[in-house]
Amino acid sequence: MTPVTLITGASAGIGTELARVFARHGHTLALTARRKERLDALASEIAAAGGARPLTLALDLAQPGAAAQIGEALAANGLEPQFVVNNAGFGLVGRAATLPYGEQLDMIDLNVRALADLSLSFIDSLERQHGGILNVASVAGFLPGPGSAVYYASKAFVLSLTEALHEELRPRGIRVTCLCPGPVATEFQTRAGIAGEVPPWPLAVTASRVAEAGYGGLMRGQRVVIPGLANKLVALVAARLTPRRILLAQLEARQLKRRA
């Protein structure tokens, strides 16, 4: 079986940049997202730059059985995962009681269940191929989330799971890294209901810089990667030292202002 890097949510934003970074470093890719035309365009771009043309899989990862479908498609093409990059996900801004109930459950299906499924489904091949897992969380994973409660909670799950797998899988030679970016200008804002928002300086980091940081951290076997000094201070200092009552009030006020 040929080793391959599987990247989810590769049709836009950080996922597209991660595909470009892995391709530049010589990895054979399998790209998955819902929008086939976006995936095919990215595959053509990578091939034109001299890389192996990626396999593209148009799938809705929120649907049960997606990981099994991916495994079958890879096997049918003589591929097995060396690296799994779980980037697919979305967020919603607003109070949980007023946001669409079904969409919030969809968020859990994609951000939590699908990510856990893909993180656990290919461990044997990751060990054989001396590879690893890169899970994309967020600085939000370090914070409480009033005004975006389910999204923040989903990223806290990703952070917790990834840190635990980092420890559990290290003896098997599998690298596991959690990438926790701050605000990034991507299509995420449109899906979250805050289209047109410009990420604030100094928290803003470009998608390409986030992808480079994530790739480097994974290759080094780093447990958590937080791109940008300001984001590190928020996640590792402010989130721990600010009294919880004050932090909750500040975060809710900011999130609801974004939604206005």
C-alpha positions as CSV (number, residue, x, y, z in Angstrom):
1,M,0.0,0.0,0.0
2,T,1.2,3.5,-0.9
3,P,1.3,6.0,2.1
4,V,-1.1,8.9,1.7
5,T,-1.9,12.0,3.7
6,L,-5.7,12.4,4.2
7,I,-6.9,16.0,4.6
8,T,-10.5,16.8,5.4
9,G,-12.2,20.1,4.7
10,A,-9.6,20.7,1.9
11,S,-11.9,22.8,-0.3
12,A,-11.2,26.1,1.3
13,G,-9.3,28.1,3.9
14,I,-6.8,26.3,6.2
15,G,-7.6,23.0,4.6
16,T,-6.5,24.2,1.2
17,E,-3.3,25.7,2.6
18,L,-2.6,22.4,4.5
19,A,-2.9,20.5,1.2
20,R,-0.5,22.9,-0.4
21,V,2.1,22.6,2.4
22,F,2.0,18.8,2.5
23,A,2.2,18.6,-1.3
24,R,5.3,20.9,-1.3
25,H,6.9,18.5,1.1
26,G,6.4,15.6,-1.2
27,H,3.4,13.9,0.3
28,T,0.8,12.0,-1.8
29,L,-2.6,13.4,-0.8
30,A,-6.2,12.3,-0.6
31,L,-8.5,15.3,-0.2
32,T,-12.1,15.2,1.0
33,A,-14.8,17.8,1.4
34,R,-18.4,18.2,0.0
35,R,-17.5,20.4,-3.0
36,K,-16.0,18.2,-5.7
37,E,-15.3,21.0,-8.1
38,R,-13.1,22.8,-5.5
39,L,-11.3,19.6,-4.7
40,D,-10.6,18.9,-8.3
41,A,-9.3,22.4,-8.9
42,L,-6.9,22.1,-6.0
43,A,-5.8,18.7,-7.2
44,S,-5.1,20.2,-10.7
45,E,-3.1,23.0,-9.1
46,I,-1.0,20.6,-7.1
47,A,-0.3,18.4,-10.1
48,A,0.6,21.4,-12.2
49,A,3.2,22.4,-9.6
50,G,4.9,19.0,-10.0
51,G,3.2,17.0,-7.2
52,A,1.4,13.7,-7.5
53,R,-2.2,14.4,-8.4
54,P,-4.3,14.0,-5.2
55,L,-7.2,11.6,-4.9
56,T,-10.4,13.6,-4.4
57,L,-13.3,12.3,-2.4
58,A,-16.5,14.3,-2.3
59,L,-18.2,13.3,1.0
60,D,-20.3,14.8,3.8
61,L,-18.3,13.8,6.8
62,A,-21.2,14.6,9.1
63,Q,-23.0,11.5,7.8
64,P,-22.4,8.2,9.7
65,G,-20.0,5.8,8.0
66,A,-17.9,8.5,6.3
67,A,-14.6,7.1,7.8
68,A,-15.4,3.6,6.5
69,Q,-16.2,5.0,3.0
70,I,-12.9,6.8,3.0
71,G,-11.0,3.7,4.1
72,E,-12.6,1.7,1.3
73,A,-11.9,4.3,-1.3
74,L,-8.2,4.5,-0.3
75,A,-7.8,0.8,-0.3
76,A,-9.4,0.5,-3.7
77,N,-6.7,2.9,-5.0
78,G,-3.9,1.0,-3.3
79,L,-3.5,3.7,-0.6
80,E,-3.4,3.7,3.2
81,P,-3.1,6.7,5.6
82,Q,0.3,7.8,6.8
83,F,-1.1,11.1,8.1
84,V,-4.7,12.0,8.9
85,V,-5.4,15.8,9.0
86,N,-8.8,16.5,10.5
87,N,-9.5,20.1,9.4
88,A,-13.2,19.9,8.5
89,G,-15.5,21.8,10.9
90,F,-17.7,24.9,11.2
91,G,-19.0,27.2,13.9
92,L,-22.1,29.3,14.6
93,V,-22.2,32.6,16.5
94,G,-25.2,33.4,18.7
95,R,-26.9,32.2,21.9
96,A,-27.5,28.4,21.9
97,A,-31.2,28.8,22.7
98,T,-31.8,30.9,19.6
99,L,-29.5,29.2,17.0
100,P,-31.0,26.4,14.9
101,Y,-31.1,23.3,17.0
102,G,-30.4,20.9,14.1
103,E,-27.4,22.9,12.9
104,Q,-25.9,22.8,16.3
105,L,-26.2,19.0,16.3
106,D,-24.7,18.9,12.8
107,M,-21.8,20.9,14.3
108,I,-21.3,18.2,16.9
109,D,-21.5,15.5,14.2
110,L,-18.8,17.1,12.1
111,N,-16.5,18.8,14.7
112,V,-16.6,16.0,17.3
113,R,-17.9,12.6,16.1
114,A,-16.4,12.6,12.6
115,L,-13.1,13.8,13.9
116,A,-13.0,11.2,16.6
117,D,-14.0,8.5,14.0
118,L,-11.2,9.5,11.7
119,S,-8.7,9.8,14.5
120,L,-9.3,6.3,15.6
121,S,-10.0,4.4,12.4
122,F,-6.5,4.3,10.9
123,I,-4.2,3.8,13.8
124,D,-2.8,0.5,12.6
125,S,-1.8,2.0,9.2
126,L,-0.4,5.2,10.9
127,E,1.8,2.9,13.0
128,R,3.0,0.9,10.0
129,Q,3.7,4.1,8.1
130,H,5.4,5.9,11.0
131,G,2.9,8.8,10.5
132,G,0.5,10.8,12.7
133,I,-2.6,12.8,13.2
134,L,-3.1,16.6,13.0
135,N,-6.3,17.8,14.5
136,V,-7.4,21.4,13.9
137,A,-9.0,22.8,17.0
138,S,-8.9,26.5,17.9
139,V,-7.8,28.9,20.6
140,A,-11.6,28.6,21.5
141,G,-10.8,25.2,22.9
142,F,-9.0,26.9,25.9
143,L,-12.0,29.2,26.6
144,P,-15.6,29.1,27.8
145,G,-17.9,29.9,24.9
146,P,-21.1,32.0,25.7
147,G,-22.3,33.4,22.4
148,S,-20.9,30.4,20.6
149,A,-21.4,27.6,23.2
150,V,-21.5,24.5,21.1
151,Y,-18.6,25.5,18.8
152,Y,-16.3,26.3,21.7
153,A,-17.2,23.1,23.5
154,S,-16.5,21.1,20.3
155,K,-13.0,22.6,20.1
156,A,-12.4,21.8,23.8
157,F,-13.2,18.2,22.9
158,V,-10.8,18.2,20.0
159,L,-8.0,19.7,22.2
160,S,-8.6,17.2,25.0
161,L,-8.9,14.2,22.8
162,T,-5.8,15.1,20.8
163,E,-3.6,15.7,23.9
164,A,-4.7,12.3,25.3
165,L,-4.0,10.5,22.0
166,H,-0.6,12.3,21.8
167,E,0.3,10.5,25.0
168,E,-1.3,7.2,24.3
169,L,0.0,6.7,20.7
170,R,3.5,8.1,21.3
171,P,4.9,4.6,22.3
172,R,3.6,3.3,18.9
173,G,5.6,5.9,17.0
174,I,2.6,7.9,16.0
175,R,2.8,11.7,16.2
176,V,-0.4,13.5,17.3
177,T,-0.7,17.3,17.2
178,C,-3.4,19.7,18.0
179,L,-3.3,22.9,15.9
180,C,-5.1,25.8,17.6
181,P,-5.3,28.9,15.5
182,G,-6.9,32.1,16.5
183,P,-9.0,34.2,14.1
184,V,-8.3,33.5,10.4
185,A,-9.9,35.2,7.5
186,T,-11.6,32.2,5.7
187,E,-15.1,31.1,4.7
188,F,-15.6,30.1,8.3
189,Q,-17.0,33.6,9.0
190,T,-19.7,33.3,6.4
191,R,-20.8,29.9,7.7
192,A,-20.8,31.2,11.3
193,G,-23.1,34.1,10.4
194,I,-20.5,36.8,10.6
195,A,-19.7,37.4,7.0
196,G,-17.4,40.3,6.3
197,E,-15.7,40.3,9.7
198,V,-12.0,41.1,9.6
199,P,-10.0,39.2,12.3
200,P,-8.6,41.7,14.7
201,W,-4.9,42.6,15.0
202,P,-2.8,41.2,16.7
203,L,-4.7,37.9,16.9
204,A,-5.1,37.5,13.1
205,V,-2.8,35.0,11.4
206,T,-3.0,34.0,7.7
207,A,-4.3,30.6,6.7
208,S,-1.0,29.8,5.0
209,R,1.0,30.7,8.2
210,V,-1.3,28.5,10.3
211,A,-0.8,25.6,7.9
212,E,3.0,25.9,7.9
213,A,2.9,26.0,11.7
214,G,0.7,23.0,11.9
215,Y,2.8,21.0,9.5
216,G,6.0,21.8,11.3
217,G,4.6,21.0,14.7
218,L,3.3,17.6,13.5
219,M,6.7,16.7,12.0
220,R,8.4,17.6,15.2
221,G,5.9,15.6,17.3
222,Q,4.7,18.7,19.1
223,R,1.6,18.2,21.2
224,V,-0.1,21.6,20.7
225,V,0.6,24.3,18.2
226,I,-0.8,27.9,18.7
227,P,0.3,30.1,15.8
228,G,1.0,33.7,16.8
229,L,2.3,35.2,20.0
230,A,-0.9,37.0,20.9
231,N,-3.0,33.8,20.5
232,K,-0.5,32.0,22.8
233,L,-1.0,34.7,25.4
234,V,-4.8,34.4,25.2
235,A,-4.8,30.6,25.4
236,L,-2.1,30.0,27.9
237,V,-2.2,33.1,30.1
238,A,-5.4,35.1,29.9
239,A,-7.7,32.1,29.8
240,R,-6.1,30.8,33.0
241,L,-5.5,34.0,35.0
242,T,-8.7,35.9,34.3
243,P,-11.4,35.2,36.8
244,R,-14.0,32.9,35.2
245,R,-16.9,35.2,35.8
246,I,-15.2,38.2,34.1
247,L,-13.9,36.0,31.3
248,L,-17.4,34.6,30.6
249,A,-19.0,38.1,30.5
250,Q,-16.3,39.5,28.2
251,L,-16.5,36.6,25.8
252,E,-20.3,36.7,25.6
253,A,-20.3,40.5,24.9
254,R,-17.7,40.0,22.1
255,Q,-19.5,37.1,20.5
256,L,-22.9,38.8,20.5
257,K,-21.4,42.0,19.1
258,R,-20.0,40.0,16.3
259,R,-23.5,38.6,15.5
260,A,-25.2,42.0,15.6
